[in-house]
């Protein structure tokens, strides 16, 4: 069945920063105001017009599969099974690439990101663009930054704390530092050339940016939370409760 954009939820991670909360369940099923993160993510994607969703699983993967099977979501949901080997962010996307074949584009959404970005409208804009990938970015404090030139084209990555750099081509001196939001759009076959093995999606984008349009799209939603740590969960719970 043809879908304009397939949404992939990255839900395979070990959730180690959530400590006690992920000892008996995957991060995807950690509750936020009584509702699992995965449910927030699925319902938000459906509300934004995505009806083909791929979820990758590893840590307590059978719990996620059971959760999806026992809930009636208005979407065709497929599982990309990494229970034998955790593929990291990039390898997980490469492994799932055949599931994007009936779509013009794919959106990848980290399961621990909660926001009100208008992903539906953005999906249409991306498909109409001449770009190969959109990395949704923000101007916020974090040690790891993506680096872009004056045309918003990806030129590098940095870890500020360790003064470590990775460049697409040669080292640059004139660039804009932006934080990655955990949300990105790309043409559905963009990663088809890569081997199925554990690898970083940022490293893959740095490789592709040599001859593809990998650009920054700045977002300023009303709210955006990265729920990797218990204190971030608490902050999001309080904010959403008061909405």
C-alpha positions as CSV (number, residue, x, y, z in Angstrom):
1,X,0.0,0.0,0.0
2,X,1.4,3.4,-1.0
3,X,2.1,5.9,1.8
4,X,3.5,9.4,1.2
5,X,5.8,9.2,4.3
6,X,6.6,6.3,6.5
7,X,7.3,7.2,10.1
8,X,9.9,5.1,12.0
9,X,10.1,5.2,15.8
10,X,13.5,4.4,17.3
11,X,12.5,2.3,20.3
12,X,15.4,-0.2,20.5
13,X,17.7,1.7,22.9
14,X,18.7,0.3,26.3
15,X,17.4,3.4,28.2
16,X,20.4,3.3,30.6
17,X,20.0,7.0,31.6
18,X,16.5,6.2,33.0
19,X,18.2,3.8,35.5
20,X,15.6,2.0,37.6
21,X,12.7,2.8,35.2
22,X,14.1,0.5,32.5
23,X,15.2,-2.5,34.6
24,X,12.0,-4.4,33.8
25,X,10.7,-2.6,30.7
26,X,11.9,-0.8,27.6
27,X,12.3,3.0,27.5
28,X,9.4,3.1,25.1
29,X,7.0,1.8,27.7
30,X,8.1,4.1,30.5
31,X,5.0,6.0,31.5
32,X,4.5,9.8,31.2
33,X,1.5,10.9,33.2
34,X,0.3,7.3,33.1
35,X,0.7,6.8,29.3
36,X,3.7,5.0,27.8
37,X,6.1,7.2,25.7
38,X,5.5,4.9,22.7
39,X,1.7,5.6,22.9
40,X,2.4,9.4,22.9
41,X,4.6,9.0,19.9
42,X,2.2,6.7,17.9
43,X,-0.8,8.9,18.7
44,X,1.0,12.1,17.8
45,X,2.2,10.6,14.4
46,X,-1.3,9.5,13.6
47,X,-2.7,12.9,14.4
48,X,-0.1,14.3,12.0
49,X,-1.3,12.1,9.2
50,X,1.2,9.2,9.4
51,X,-0.6,5.8,9.0
52,X,2.4,3.6,8.2
53,X,4.7,3.3,11.2
54,X,7.8,1.2,11.7
55,X,9.1,0.5,15.2
56,X,12.5,-1.0,15.9
57,X,12.9,-3.2,19.0
58,X,15.7,-4.7,21.0
59,X,15.7,-4.2,24.8
60,X,12.5,-6.0,26.2
61,X,11.4,-6.0,22.5
62,X,8.6,-8.6,23.1
63,X,6.9,-6.2,25.5
64,X,6.7,-3.6,22.7
65,X,5.4,-6.1,20.2
66,X,2.7,-7.2,22.8
67,X,1.8,-3.6,23.5
68,X,1.3,-2.8,19.7
69,X,-0.7,-6.0,19.2
70,X,-3.0,-5.3,22.2
71,X,-3.8,-1.7,21.2
72,X,-6.0,-0.7,18.3
73,X,-4.1,2.1,16.6
74,X,-5.4,3.7,13.3
75,X,-2.2,2.8,11.5
76,X,-0.4,0.0,9.8
77,X,2.4,-0.7,12.3
78,X,5.4,-2.9,11.4
79,X,8.2,-4.1,13.7
80,X,11.9,-4.1,12.7
81,X,13.3,-6.7,15.0
82,X,16.8,-6.1,16.5
83,X,16.5,-8.5,19.4
84,X,19.4,-10.5,18.2
85,X,21.7,-7.5,17.7
86,X,21.3,-3.8,18.6
87,X,22.0,-1.9,15.5
88,X,22.5,1.7,16.9
89,X,20.6,4.6,15.3
90,X,22.1,4.3,11.8
91,X,22.1,0.5,11.5
92,X,18.5,0.4,12.7
93,X,17.4,2.7,9.9
94,X,19.4,0.7,7.3
95,X,17.8,-2.6,8.5
96,X,14.4,-1.0,8.3
97,X,14.9,0.6,4.8
98,X,13.1,-2.2,2.9
99,X,10.0,-1.3,4.9
100,X,10.0,2.2,3.5
101,X,9.8,1.0,-0.2
102,X,6.2,2.1,-0.7
103,X,6.8,5.6,0.5
104,X,8.4,8.7,-1.1
105,X,10.0,9.7,2.2
106,X,10.7,8.6,5.8
107,X,10.5,10.4,9.1
108,X,12.6,9.1,12.0
109,X,11.4,10.0,15.5
110,X,13.2,9.1,18.7
111,X,10.7,7.5,21.1
112,X,11.9,9.7,23.9
113,X,11.1,13.0,22.1
114,X,7.8,14.7,22.9
115,X,7.0,17.9,21.0
116,X,4.2,19.7,19.1
117,X,6.2,20.1,15.9
118,X,3.8,20.1,12.9
119,X,5.3,17.0,11.3
120,X,2.5,16.5,8.8
121,X,2.9,19.9,7.2
122,X,6.7,19.5,7.3
123,X,6.4,16.1,5.6
124,X,4.6,17.7,2.6
125,X,7.2,20.5,2.4
126,X,10.1,18.0,2.5
127,X,8.6,15.9,-0.4
128,X,8.2,19.1,-2.5
129,X,11.8,20.1,-1.8
130,X,15.0,19.2,-3.7
131,X,16.7,18.0,-0.6
132,X,17.8,14.5,0.3
133,X,17.4,14.9,4.1
134,X,16.1,17.4,6.6
135,X,17.7,17.4,10.1
136,X,15.4,19.3,12.4
137,X,17.6,21.4,14.6
138,X,17.4,23.9,17.5
139,X,19.5,26.6,19.0
140,X,19.9,25.1,22.5
141,X,22.7,24.2,24.8
142,X,24.2,20.7,24.4
143,X,27.7,19.3,24.1
144,X,27.1,17.6,20.8
145,X,26.3,19.9,17.9
146,X,25.8,19.5,14.1
147,X,27.7,22.1,12.0
148,X,26.2,23.7,8.9
149,X,27.4,26.2,6.3
150,X,25.6,29.4,5.1
151,X,23.4,27.3,2.8
152,X,22.3,25.1,5.8
153,X,24.2,22.2,4.3
154,X,25.8,19.8,6.8
155,X,29.6,20.2,7.0
156,X,30.5,18.6,10.4
157,X,29.8,17.5,13.9
158,X,31.4,18.5,17.2
159,X,31.6,17.3,20.8
160,X,32.2,20.6,22.6
161,X,33.2,19.1,25.9
162,X,36.0,17.0,24.3
163,X,36.8,19.4,21.5
164,X,36.3,16.6,19.1
165,X,35.3,17.3,15.4
166,X,34.2,15.2,12.5
167,X,34.1,16.9,9.1
168,X,32.3,16.1,5.8
169,X,35.3,17.3,3.8
170,X,38.0,19.6,5.2
171,X,37.9,21.4,8.5
172,X,35.8,24.5,8.4
173,X,36.1,27.8,10.3
174,X,32.8,29.5,9.3
175,X,29.9,27.4,10.5
176,X,26.7,27.5,12.6
177,X,26.4,25.1,15.6
178,X,23.0,23.6,16.1
179,X,21.5,20.9,18.3
180,X,19.9,17.9,16.7
181,X,16.2,17.4,17.7
182,X,16.0,13.6,17.3
183,X,13.6,14.2,14.3
184,X,14.7,13.9,10.6
185,X,13.1,13.4,7.2
186,X,14.9,11.7,4.3
187,X,14.2,10.1,0.9
188,X,13.1,6.5,1.5
189,X,16.1,4.9,-0.3
190,X,18.8,7.3,1.0
191,X,20.5,4.7,3.2
192,X,20.2,1.7,0.7
193,X,23.9,1.8,-0.1
194,X,25.0,1.1,3.6
195,X,25.7,-2.3,5.1
196,X,23.3,-3.6,7.7
197,X,25.6,-3.4,10.8
198,X,25.6,-1.3,14.0
199,X,26.5,2.3,13.1
200,X,25.8,5.9,13.9
201,X,23.2,7.8,11.8
202,X,25.3,11.0,12.3
203,X,28.3,9.3,10.8
204,X,26.1,8.1,7.9
205,X,24.8,11.6,7.3
206,X,28.4,13.0,7.3
207,X,29.3,10.5,4.7
208,X,26.2,11.3,2.5
209,X,26.7,15.0,2.8
210,X,29.7,14.8,0.5
211,X,27.3,14.5,-2.5
212,X,23.8,14.8,-1.1
213,X,21.7,17.8,0.1
214,X,21.6,17.1,3.9
215,X,20.3,20.3,5.4
216,X,19.2,21.9,8.7
217,X,15.6,22.9,9.2
218,X,15.3,25.0,12.3
219,X,12.2,24.3,14.6
220,X,10.8,26.4,17.4
221,X,7.8,24.4,18.7
222,X,5.8,25.4,21.8
223,X,7.4,22.5,23.6
224,X,10.1,19.9,22.9
225,X,11.4,17.4,25.5
226,X,14.2,14.9,25.4
227,X,13.1,12.3,28.0
228,X,16.4,10.5,28.5
229,X,16.7,11.2,32.2
230,X,14.3,10.9,35.2
231,X,14.4,14.6,35.9
232,X,13.5,15.4,32.3
233,X,10.5,13.1,32.6
234,X,9.3,15.0,35.7
235,X,9.7,18.3,33.8
236,X,7.6,17.1,30.9
237,X,5.0,15.6,33.2
238,X,4.5,18.9,34.9
239,X,4.4,20.9,31.7
240,X,1.9,18.6,29.9
241,X,-0.3,18.5,33.1
242,X,-0.6,22.3,33.0
243,X,-1.3,22.5,29.3
